[in-house]
Amino acid sequence: MDAPAHTPFAQTATTRNRDHRVTFVTGAGAGIGRASALAFAARGDAVAVADIDVEAAAETVRQIELAGGIGRPLRCDVSVEADVRAAVEATVDSFGGLDYALNNAGFGGPPRKLVDWRREDFDRILAVNVTGTWLCLKHELRYMQEQGGVIVNMASMFGMVGFADLVPYTATKHAVIGLTRGAALEHAAAGVRVNAIAPGTIDTPSARAFGNTPEEREAADAVQLANLPIGRMGRPDEVADVATWLCSDASSFVTGSVITVDGGWTSR
């Protein structure tokens, strides 16, 4: 089946003999990851839906299939290299190749002062956000460096600026941007583009998880909204639209870039 005529796609050597272009998405069991997996499937891609929660991944695939798309759920803890290798290999084995990847899986933790963080909690954030992104790049690029392709890493508006009380998360998202730019330079000549998206406050379960009571969560939401020039939270599909654009010929001269999707937050 050909991709819809109105949507541009990057052509790679291995897509010429396949019915579908293939996209691998991590953290695809909810939020931005699920919205992105659905968007890639809606445009005609076969989508490998990876998440540490395989039941959540299966639900995303169920929604893809209800809409007439093709998906496969995969359990993957991105901080474990064997998991990442197996998930990427399963994607290639299932669908015949790998054209696009969205490295979306991430972990934040609650706001607290730097001196109050425990070493094990800080190590977990590093393992998921930095080591996990590196491992995904490593194993995706093993395929793409021979055929071309596009990779998008999920950074954050906190990767663009400093932010108090979320120092570990902020540091890791700065690192994701560094990984993105370095990988883009290393692999541009091989026809691989690597970019990052820096979302702001997006209306997902994790964004609304601050606070232990409804009153505390409502207060946290009010603080977030007060700092958004556009006056509302973003939607997961608005980030997914940027991801699919980056994974298309419409962005064919874009690599090593970071695109903010933050309602103007970092422009203040």
QUIRA-V261700 format. One record per residue. N is the residue number from 1. RES is the residue in one small letter. SS is DSSP state (hx for helix, st for strand, lp for the rest). PSI is psi in degrees with one decimal (none if undefined). D_LAST is the distance of its C-alpha to the last C-alpha in Angstrom with 2 decimals. Layout:
((N	RES	SS	PSI	D_LAST) (N	RES	SS	PSI	D_LAST))
//
This chain:
((1	m	lp	129.6	45.39) (2	d	lp	154.4	43.18) (3	a	lp	153.4	39.45) (4	p	lp	139.8	38.58) (5	a	lp	-26.8	39.04) (6	h	lp	-7.1	35.68) (7	t	lp	121.7	33.73) (8	p	lp	141.9	33.66) (9	f	lp	149.1	34.41) (10	a	lp	126.9	34.82) (11	q	lp	131.9	38.57) (12	t	lp	168.2	39.92) (13	a	hx	-35.8	43.49) (14	t	hx	-8.0	44.12) (15	t	hx	-13.1	42.88) (16	r	hx	-25.6	45.80) (17	n	hx	19.8	48.29) (18	r	lp	153.0	46.21) (19	d	lp	-24.7	45.63) (20	h	lp	143.8	42.05) (21	r	lp	153.8	39.13) (22	v	st	130.9	38.15) (23	t	st	136.1	34.80) (24	f	st	124.6	34.31) (25	v	st	125.6	31.50) (26	t	lp	158.6	31.02) (27	g	lp	35.6	29.70) (28	a	lp	12.8	30.89) (29	g	lp	-7.7	32.37) (30	a	lp	169.8	29.44) (31	g	hx	-135.9	25.88) (32	i	hx	-38.6	24.18) (33	g	hx	-44.7	27.33) (34	r	hx	-45.6	29.67) (35	a	hx	-38.5	27.72) (36	s	hx	-43.3	27.67) (37	a	hx	-42.4	31.37) (38	l	hx	-39.2	32.22) (39	a	hx	-41.8	30.36) (40	f	hx	-42.1	32.14) (41	a	hx	-38.1	35.42) (42	a	hx	-27.1	34.97) (43	r	lp	-0.6	34.85) (44	g	lp	1.7	38.07) (45	d	lp	150.5	37.26) (46	a	st	128.9	39.31) (47	v	st	125.1	36.86) (48	a	st	118.0	37.48) (49	v	st	101.1	35.67) (50	a	st	137.4	35.27) (51	d	st	151.9	34.30) (52	i	lp	-24.6	35.59) (53	d	lp	97.5	36.63) (54	v	hx	-27.4	39.20) (55	e	hx	-38.2	39.81) (56	a	hx	-39.4	36.20) (57	a	hx	-41.3	36.56) (58	a	hx	-35.5	39.79) (59	e	hx	-39.2	38.17) (60	t	hx	-43.3	35.64) (61	v	hx	-38.8	38.64) (62	r	hx	-43.3	40.47) (63	q	hx	-38.0	37.75) (64	i	hx	-46.8	37.77) (65	e	hx	-34.8	41.55) (66	l	hx	-31.2	41.60) (67	a	lp	4.5	39.57) (68	g	lp	11.8	42.12) (69	g	lp	-175.9	40.26) (70	i	st	128.5	41.32) (71	g	st	162.4	39.95) (72	r	st	127.8	41.18) (73	p	st	140.9	39.93) (74	l	st	132.1	39.81) (75	r	st	130.9	39.37) (76	c	lp	118.2	37.23) (77	d	lp	109.4	35.80) (78	v	lp	-14.8	33.61) (79	s	lp	-3.8	34.18) (80	v	lp	115.5	37.90) (81	e	hx	-38.4	38.98) (82	a	hx	-37.7	42.11) (83	d	hx	-46.0	40.11) (84	v	hx	-46.7	37.78) (85	r	hx	-46.9	40.76) (86	a	hx	-39.6	42.74) (87	a	hx	-42.1	39.99) (88	v	hx	-41.6	39.41) (89	e	hx	-39.7	43.19) (90	a	hx	-35.4	43.72) (91	t	hx	-48.5	41.25) (92	v	hx	-42.1	43.17) (93	d	hx	-39.2	46.52) (94	s	hx	-41.4	45.68) (95	f	hx	-3.5	44.16) (96	g	lp	9.1	45.52) (97	g	lp	-170.8	42.50) (98	l	lp	116.1	38.76) (99	d	lp	-36.9	36.50) (100	y	st	152.3	33.01) (101	a	st	138.1	31.32) (102	l	st	107.8	28.19) (103	n	st	87.1	27.77) (104	n	lp	-22.2	25.85) (105	a	lp	134.2	27.55) (106	g	lp	167.9	25.47) (107	f	lp	138.6	25.63) (108	g	lp	-60.3	23.26) (109	g	lp	164.7	25.10) (110	p	lp	154.4	24.23) (111	p	lp	132.8	21.71) (112	r	lp	160.3	23.66) (113	k	lp	149.7	23.72) (114	l	hx	-41.5	24.60) (115	v	hx	-12.4	28.01) (116	d	hx	-3.3	28.88) (117	w	lp	138.6	28.70) (118	r	lp	147.1	32.13) (119	r	hx	-42.8	33.00) (120	e	hx	-32.3	34.15) (121	d	hx	-41.7	30.91) (122	f	hx	-41.4	28.87) (123	d	hx	-35.5	31.46) (124	r	hx	-41.5	31.13) (125	i	hx	-43.3	27.40) (126	l	hx	-42.4	28.17) (127	a	hx	-41.5	31.15) (128	v	hx	-51.5	29.43) (129	n	hx	-38.4	26.06) (130	v	hx	-59.2	27.23) (131	t	hx	-39.8	31.01) (132	g	hx	-43.5	30.88) (133	t	hx	-42.7	28.66) (134	w	hx	-44.8	30.92) (135	l	hx	-41.6	34.04) (136	c	hx	-47.2	32.96) (137	l	hx	-46.5	32.18) (138	k	hx	-48.4	35.52) (139	h	hx	-28.0	37.63) (140	e	hx	-42.8	35.91) (141	l	hx	-24.6	36.19) (142	r	hx	-34.8	39.89) (143	y	hx	-46.0	40.43) (144	m	hx	-26.7	37.90) (145	q	hx	-15.3	38.85) (146	e	hx	-18.4	42.19) (147	q	hx	-12.6	41.03) (148	g	lp	170.6	37.38) (149	g	st	-176.3	34.66) (150	v	st	134.6	30.97) (151	i	st	136.8	29.07) (152	v	st	126.0	25.60) (153	n	st	144.4	24.19) (154	m	st	108.1	21.76) (155	a	lp	-136.2	18.99) (156	s	lp	158.1	15.83) (157	m	hx	-26.5	12.07) (158	f	hx	-9.4	13.46) (159	g	hx	-6.1	15.35) (160	m	lp	-21.7	12.42) (161	v	lp	170.7	11.21) (162	g	lp	154.8	13.25) (163	f	lp	127.0	13.65) (164	a	lp	150.3	16.30) (165	d	lp	-2.7	19.26) (166	l	lp	41.1	18.96) (167	v	hx	-46.4	19.94) (168	p	hx	-45.0	22.69) (169	y	hx	-44.8	20.74) (170	t	hx	-44.2	17.82) (171	a	hx	-42.1	20.54) (172	t	hx	-34.3	22.35) (173	k	hx	-29.8	19.53) (174	h	hx	-40.5	18.93) (175	a	hx	-37.6	22.70) (176	v	hx	-39.5	22.67) (177	i	hx	-39.6	20.60) (178	g	hx	-43.0	23.19) (179	l	hx	-41.9	26.00) (180	t	hx	-49.5	24.70) (181	r	hx	-40.2	24.55) (182	g	hx	-45.4	27.88) (183	a	hx	-37.3	29.62) (184	a	hx	-43.1	28.47) (185	l	hx	-40.5	30.03) (186	e	hx	-33.8	33.17) (187	h	hx	7.1	33.95) (188	a	hx	-41.8	32.84) (189	a	hx	-20.5	36.42) (190	a	hx	4.3	37.74) (191	g	lp	20.9	35.85) (192	v	st	127.2	33.35) (193	r	st	138.7	29.66) (194	v	st	121.9	27.20) (195	n	st	173.1	23.52) (196	a	st	151.8	20.90) (197	i	st	137.8	18.57) (198	a	st	86.9	15.47) (199	p	st	154.0	15.24) (200	g	lp	-138.7	12.80) (201	t	lp	107.2	14.49) (202	i	st	139.6	17.65) (203	d	lp	84.2	20.45) (204	t	lp	165.9	23.07) (205	p	lp	-37.3	25.57) (206	s	lp	-33.8	23.86) (207	a	lp	-23.7	20.53) (208	r	lp	18.0	22.68) (209	a	lp	-7.0	24.89) (210	f	lp	133.0	23.36) (211	g	lp	151.0	25.89) (212	n	lp	-12.5	29.66) (213	t	lp	162.1	30.31) (214	p	hx	-36.5	29.13) (215	e	hx	-42.4	27.83) (216	e	hx	-39.4	25.77) (217	r	hx	-37.9	24.37) (218	e	hx	-40.9	23.57) (219	a	hx	-40.5	21.73) (220	a	hx	-40.3	19.72) (221	d	hx	-41.1	18.87) (222	a	hx	-39.5	17.77) (223	v	hx	-43.6	15.35) (224	q	hx	-44.0	13.85) (225	l	hx	-35.4	13.76) (226	a	hx	-23.0	12.20) (227	n	lp	9.1	8.96) (228	l	lp	109.0	9.12) (229	p	lp	-33.0	7.94) (230	i	lp	-13.2	11.20) (231	g	lp	10.3	13.16) (232	r	lp	163.0	15.27) (233	m	lp	154.5	15.93) (234	g	st	165.8	16.75) (235	r	lp	146.4	20.44) (236	p	hx	-36.6	22.33) (237	d	hx	-23.6	23.89) (238	e	hx	-32.2	20.62) (239	v	hx	-40.5	20.28) (240	a	hx	-36.5	24.04) (241	d	hx	-37.8	23.84) (242	v	hx	-40.1	21.74) (243	a	hx	-44.9	24.25) (244	t	hx	-33.3	27.19) (245	w	hx	-44.3	25.81) (246	l	hx	-31.0	25.41) (247	c	lp	53.0	28.99) (248	s	lp	166.5	30.47) (249	d	hx	-13.8	31.70) (250	a	hx	-20.9	28.89) (251	s	hx	31.5	26.78) (252	s	lp	-16.4	29.79) (253	f	lp	18.4	28.19) (254	v	lp	115.1	25.16) (255	t	lp	149.0	25.63) (256	g	lp	16.7	23.82) (257	s	lp	156.2	20.49) (258	v	st	119.5	17.61) (259	i	st	120.0	16.17) (260	t	st	137.2	13.07) (261	v	st	75.4	13.84) (262	d	lp	15.3	11.03) (263	g	lp	23.1	10.34) (264	g	lp	4.6	6.90) (265	w	hx	-46.4	5.91) (266	t	hx	-1.2	5.56) (267	s	hx	-1.4	3.79) (268	r	lp	none	0.00))
//
